[in-house]
Structure formats: structure tokens, C-alpha cells
Amino acid sequence: MSILRVENLTKTYSSGGRELTVLHSVNFTLEPGDTFSIVGPSGSGKTTLLGLCAGLDRASSGSVYLNDVRLDTLNEDQRAAIRNQYVGFIFQNFQLLPTLTALENVMVPLELRGERGAGKAAQALLERVGLGQRGHHYPTQLSGGEQQRVSLARAFANRPKLLFADEPTGNLDADTSATVVDLLFELNREAGTTLVLVTHDMELASRTQRVIRIKGGAVVNELVNDRIIEG
């Protein structure tokens, strides 16, 4: 069974009395454990596509099946429940809760699921990303690289089947980016998670098994194991 299936996905907005299509008839299927990148210039529809795949927004037409559940048939609360059960997120700007410590930030998805031993599990994850001694620090007391490592620990806390990463190294310098990327792929491989990555960085994208290039809201081509398939 596929973990993510996108069928004829289209998104339009009304702008100045006319329809603006930002995503047009996108199709792809991901199997469990796949690694997949979405690349393209700014404004090409990458982040829009990511949001639709995660059920953060509704498509104008077409469907998204996440773990064989059709998202466009669900209401907002139902989609949120699906995300909490199956999905992890990593963002460019980290999106840690500023009033919580690093440890408490990692505990959040576990507590939302009502799991016991959230503190112990969160501490183990912080140690896995090299921040075992920083759990009592708040986000403002951490460097950008440390904050992103906390967000990595948080993303894997609920053992997601599908991980969405939106420009995960966008706010990091080259050396810090390399450390975070290596850790991301290590954790992903260990957990057997399916990874969907949005990035401008072709070097980063090349580390995934498949890459689709989007331009003007449409898939231009796909790169699979170094072989280009025209869209």
C-alpha cells in the first residue's frame, strides 16, 4: 500500500477578479520508505504542494491519499488527527514553542497522543541528536543549528510514517546544514520513514531517490536514479 498518493492535484485562487492557478494536475505516488524531493524556483508551487499533501490546505480539485485515507473527504479536525497519527514536520524557521524548553518541545507530540513516558522518550531523542545536555534550555538560548536539531527530535517523536521537510537548511550556514542533513537522513533511515523534502538546494535534493521539478505550478520532469522523465 502506498503511503502518499497524489491524483490530478490542482489549486487555484481568485485574484483581481480572475482565477490564478498555482498548481496544475500534479500526480505522484510514494511507497513506504521512499525519499522524495520537490524542487523549483520561488513561486513555483512547491510549498503549496507540500501543504496540500499534508492536509494543511484543501485542493481546488484532485485528491490526496495519505496512508490510504482520502484527505479531501475529511474536515479540519479529522485531518489534524491524521497528521498527529502519521505525519512529522520540519520547517525552515524551526517553529519551536518559545515558552517551552527543548525537552518540552520534543514532548509535545507525545503528550498530544496521550503517551506515557513522554519525558523519557523525548530525552532519548535529544541525546540521539546530540543535545542531551541542552534539554532545559529555551529556543532563544540555542543556536540555529541546535534549534533545528530539536525540531528533528520533535519530528521523529511520534514515529511518523511520513515526514515533510520544508527548506530544512534554509536558515543555516553551510557547515551547520551539513550536520543537520546528515542527521535527518540517518534518523529517517533508522525509522524507515517516507521523506518528502522541499528545497532550492539541488545538492540536498540529489540525496533523495526521486526528484520532481516544478515550474509554474506544473511538474516539468522527474529525476529517478539519475534518469530524467519528462512531465
MOHUVEN-V598334 format. One record per backbone hydrogen bond with DSSP energy under -1.0 kcal/mol. CO is the residue of the C=O (numbers start at 0). NH is the residue of the N-H. If there is no record, write none. Layout:
co:CO nh:NH
co:CO nh:NH
//
This chain:
co:2 nh:66
co:3 nh:29
co:4 nh:64
co:5 nh:27
co:6 nh:62
co:8 nh:25
co:9 nh:59
co:9 nh:60
co:10 nh:21
co:10 nh:22
co:12 nh:19
co:14 nh:17
co:17 nh:14
co:19 nh:12
co:22 nh:10
co:25 nh:8
co:27 nh:5
co:29 nh:2
co:29 nh:3
co:30 nh:33
co:33 nh:194
co:34 nh:209
co:35 nh:196
co:36 nh:211
co:37 nh:198
co:38 nh:213
co:40 nh:43
co:43 nh:216
co:44 nh:48
co:45 nh:49
co:46 nh:50
co:47 nh:51
co:48 nh:52
co:49 nh:53
co:50 nh:55
co:51 nh:54
co:60 nh:9
co:62 nh:6
co:63 nh:70
co:64 nh:4
co:65 nh:68
co:68 nh:65
co:69 nh:72
co:70 nh:73
co:74 nh:78
co:75 nh:79
co:76 nh:80
co:77 nh:81
co:78 nh:82
co:79 nh:83
co:80 nh:84
co:81 nh:85
co:82 nh:86
co:85 nh:160
co:85 nh:161
co:87 nh:163
co:89 nh:165
co:90 nh:93
co:92 nh:94
co:96 nh:99
co:100 nh:104
co:101 nh:105
co:102 nh:106
co:103 nh:107
co:106 nh:110
co:107 nh:111
co:109 nh:114
co:110 nh:113
co:116 nh:120
co:117 nh:121
co:118 nh:122
co:119 nh:123
co:120 nh:124
co:121 nh:125
co:122 nh:126
co:123 nh:127
co:124 nh:128
co:125 nh:130
co:126 nh:129
co:130 nh:133
co:133 nh:136
co:134 nh:102
co:136 nh:101
co:137 nh:140
co:138 nh:141
co:142 nh:146
co:143 nh:147
co:144 nh:148
co:145 nh:149
co:146 nh:150
co:147 nh:151
co:148 nh:152
co:149 nh:153
co:150 nh:154
co:151 nh:155
co:155 nh:158
co:160 nh:193
co:161 nh:87
co:162 nh:195
co:163 nh:89
co:164 nh:197
co:166 nh:169
co:168 nh:171
co:172 nh:176
co:173 nh:177
co:174 nh:178
co:175 nh:179
co:176 nh:180
co:177 nh:181
co:178 nh:182
co:179 nh:183
co:180 nh:184
co:181 nh:185
co:182 nh:186
co:183 nh:187
co:184 nh:188
co:185 nh:189
co:186 nh:190
co:187 nh:191
co:187 nh:192
co:193 nh:162
co:194 nh:35
co:195 nh:164
co:196 nh:37
co:197 nh:166
co:200 nh:204
co:201 nh:205
co:203 nh:206
co:204 nh:207
co:208 nh:224
co:209 nh:36
co:210 nh:222
co:211 nh:38
co:212 nh:219
co:214 nh:217
co:216 nh:23
co:217 nh:214
co:219 nh:230
co:220 nh:212
co:221 nh:228
co:222 nh:210
co:223 nh:226
co:226 nh:223
co:228 nh:221
//
